[in-house]
Amino acid sequence: MTDSQFVPDGEAVGEGVEETPSPEAVEPAEGLELLEAVDKVAELEALVAERTLDLQRVAAEYVNYKKRVDRDRDLARQAGIEAVVNDLMPVLDHIELARQHENLEGGFKMIADELAKVAAKHGLTVFGAVGEAFDPNLHEALMAVPMEEPVEVVTVSQVMQQGYLLGSRVVRPARVAVANP
């Protein structure tokens, strides 16, 4: 027989078994490489964290930019509609005067009705009617007139020029005469 010893499973002692060096037995060069690798990993993790923050910041800036562009687009659209409405108000006033004098008939009546529909489609509403309560946010009082019947609150007694709202914004206040209580 040879001088190697056998164990019950049939392997010789000392064969096929690798010994792992103890931490004290690690050579200084290997320890230095390990420390450098740990430092490199920490450096790369810091770089990843920094890039992640940069990416989040850029994403937030993009979202804010998109909101600002959408808001600016809506404001420009509203400004365009308001400019057209301001130009149409005298035409609408003349149409209303023609209606009051029953001088609007035939094709002109159809055109006036279509123009009113288009204005309403874009959010233009007419206000200012006799009998409604006076609201200084909506009405411009040009004069006060006595009423035959007493009123409880300041009331519109005569409409001299209709007012216009674009959405909820007053484009032009209604010019009215009021009756005081």
C-alpha positions as CSV (number, residue, x, y, z in Angstrom):
1,M,0.0,0.0,0.0
2,T,0.9,3.6,-0.4
3,D,1.4,5.9,2.5
4,S,-1.7,8.0,1.9
5,Q,-4.5,7.3,4.3
6,F,-8.0,6.3,3.3
7,V,-11.2,7.5,4.8
8,P,-14.4,5.5,4.8
9,D,-15.8,7.2,1.6
10,G,-12.8,6.1,-0.4
11,E,-10.9,9.4,-0.8
12,A,-7.4,9.8,0.3
13,V,-6.8,12.3,3.0
14,G,-5.2,15.4,1.6
15,E,-6.4,14.9,-1.9
16,G,-9.2,17.1,-3.5
17,V,-9.5,19.3,-0.4
18,E,-8.5,22.9,-0.8
19,E,-7.7,24.9,2.2
20,T,-9.0,28.5,2.4
21,P,-6.5,30.9,3.8
22,S,-7.4,32.5,7.1
23,P,-7.9,36.3,7.1
24,E,-4.5,36.6,8.9
25,A,-2.9,34.6,6.1
26,V,-4.1,36.9,3.3
27,E,-1.2,38.6,1.7
28,P,-1.1,42.4,1.9
29,A,-1.3,42.8,-1.9
30,E,-4.6,41.0,-2.0
31,G,-6.0,43.1,0.9
32,L,-5.0,46.2,-0.9
33,E,-6.8,45.1,-4.1
34,L,-9.9,44.3,-2.0
35,L,-9.9,47.7,-0.4
36,E,-9.5,49.3,-3.8
37,A,-12.4,47.3,-5.2
38,V,-14.6,48.3,-2.2
39,D,-13.7,52.0,-2.7
40,K,-14.4,51.7,-6.5
41,V,-17.9,50.1,-5.7
42,A,-18.6,52.9,-3.2
43,E,-17.6,55.5,-5.8
44,L,-19.8,53.9,-8.5
45,E,-22.7,53.7,-6.1
46,A,-22.3,57.5,-5.3
47,L,-22.2,58.2,-9.1
48,V,-25.3,56.1,-9.7
49,A,-27.1,58.0,-6.9
50,E,-26.0,61.3,-8.3
51,R,-27.2,60.4,-11.8
52,T,-30.5,59.1,-10.4
53,L,-31.0,62.5,-8.8
54,D,-30.1,64.3,-12.0
55,L,-32.6,62.1,-13.9
56,Q,-35.3,62.8,-11.4
57,R,-34.6,66.6,-11.6
58,V,-34.7,66.5,-15.4
59,A,-38.0,64.5,-15.3
60,A,-39.5,67.1,-12.9
61,E,-38.4,70.0,-15.1
62,Y,-40.0,68.3,-18.1
63,V,-43.3,67.9,-16.3
64,N,-43.2,71.6,-15.2
65,Y,-42.3,72.6,-18.8
66,K,-45.2,70.6,-20.2
67,K,-47.6,72.2,-17.7
68,R,-46.3,75.7,-18.5
69,V,-46.6,75.1,-22.3
70,D,-50.2,73.8,-21.9
71,R,-51.1,76.8,-19.7
72,D,-49.5,79.3,-22.2
73,R,-51.3,77.6,-25.0
74,D,-54.6,77.9,-23.2
75,L,-53.9,81.6,-22.4
76,A,-53.1,82.3,-26.0
77,R,-56.2,80.6,-27.2
78,Q,-58.3,82.6,-24.7
79,A,-56.6,85.8,-25.8
80,G,-57.4,85.1,-29.4
81,I,-61.1,84.3,-28.7
82,E,-61.3,87.5,-26.5
83,A,-59.8,89.6,-29.3
84,V,-62.4,88.3,-31.8
85,V,-65.2,88.8,-29.3
86,N,-64.1,92.4,-28.6
87,D,-64.3,93.0,-32.3
88,L,-67.7,91.4,-32.6
89,M,-69.4,93.2,-29.6
90,P,-70.4,96.3,-31.7
91,V,-71.9,94.0,-34.3
92,L,-73.8,92.1,-31.7
93,D,-75.0,95.4,-30.2
94,H,-76.4,96.5,-33.5
95,I,-78.1,93.2,-34.0
96,E,-79.7,93.5,-30.6
97,L,-80.9,97.1,-31.4
98,A,-82.4,95.8,-34.7
99,R,-84.2,93.0,-32.7
100,Q,-85.6,95.6,-30.3
101,H,-87.0,97.7,-33.1
102,E,-88.3,94.6,-34.9
103,N,-86.2,95.5,-37.9
104,L,-84.6,92.1,-38.2
105,E,-86.3,89.7,-40.5
106,G,-85.6,87.1,-43.3
107,G,-82.0,86.3,-44.1
108,F,-80.6,88.9,-41.7
109,K,-82.5,87.2,-38.8
110,M,-80.9,83.8,-39.8
111,I,-77.4,85.4,-39.9
112,A,-78.0,87.1,-36.6
113,D,-79.1,83.8,-35.0
114,E,-76.1,81.9,-36.4
115,L,-73.7,84.6,-35.2
116,A,-75.3,84.3,-31.7
117,K,-74.8,80.5,-31.8
118,V,-71.2,80.9,-32.8
119,A,-70.6,83.4,-30.0
120,A,-72.3,81.1,-27.5
121,K,-70.2,78.1,-28.7
122,H,-67.1,80.0,-27.8
123,G,-68.4,80.8,-24.3
124,L,-69.8,84.3,-24.9
125,T,-72.9,84.9,-22.9
126,V,-75.1,88.1,-22.8
127,F,-76.3,89.4,-19.5
128,G,-78.2,92.4,-18.2
129,A,-81.9,92.3,-17.9
130,V,-84.5,94.6,-16.5
131,G,-85.6,93.4,-13.0
132,E,-82.4,91.6,-12.0
133,A,-80.5,92.7,-8.8
134,F,-77.7,95.2,-9.4
135,D,-74.2,93.7,-9.1
136,P,-71.3,96.1,-9.3
137,N,-69.1,93.3,-10.6
138,L,-71.4,92.8,-13.6
139,H,-73.2,96.1,-14.1
140,E,-72.1,99.7,-14.6
141,A,-74.8,102.1,-13.2
142,L,-75.1,105.1,-15.4
143,M,-78.1,106.7,-13.6
144,A,-80.7,106.1,-10.9
145,V,-84.3,106.4,-11.8
146,P,-87.4,106.4,-9.6
147,M,-89.7,103.4,-9.7
148,E,-93.4,103.4,-9.5
149,E,-93.3,100.3,-7.3
150,P,-90.8,100.3,-4.4
151,V,-88.0,97.7,-4.6
152,E,-86.2,95.9,-1.8
153,V,-82.7,95.9,-3.3
154,V,-81.0,98.0,-5.9
155,T,-82.5,96.7,-9.1
156,V,-81.8,97.2,-12.8
157,S,-84.6,99.3,-14.2
158,Q,-83.3,99.9,-17.8
159,V,-80.6,98.3,-19.9
160,M,-78.8,100.7,-22.1
161,Q,-76.1,98.3,-23.3
162,Q,-75.9,94.6,-22.7
163,G,-72.9,93.1,-20.9
164,Y,-70.9,90.1,-22.0
165,L,-69.2,87.3,-20.2
166,L,-66.5,85.1,-21.8
167,G,-66.7,82.0,-19.7
168,S,-66.8,83.4,-16.1
169,R,-64.9,86.5,-17.0
170,V,-66.6,89.9,-17.6
171,V,-65.6,91.2,-21.0
172,R,-67.8,94.2,-20.8
173,P,-70.2,95.2,-17.9
174,A,-73.8,95.9,-18.7
175,R,-74.6,99.6,-18.7
176,V,-77.8,100.1,-16.8
177,A,-80.1,102.5,-15.0
178,V,-80.9,101.4,-11.5
179,A,-83.8,101.8,-9.1
180,N,-82.9,102.3,-5.4
181,P,-84.9,101.0,-2.5
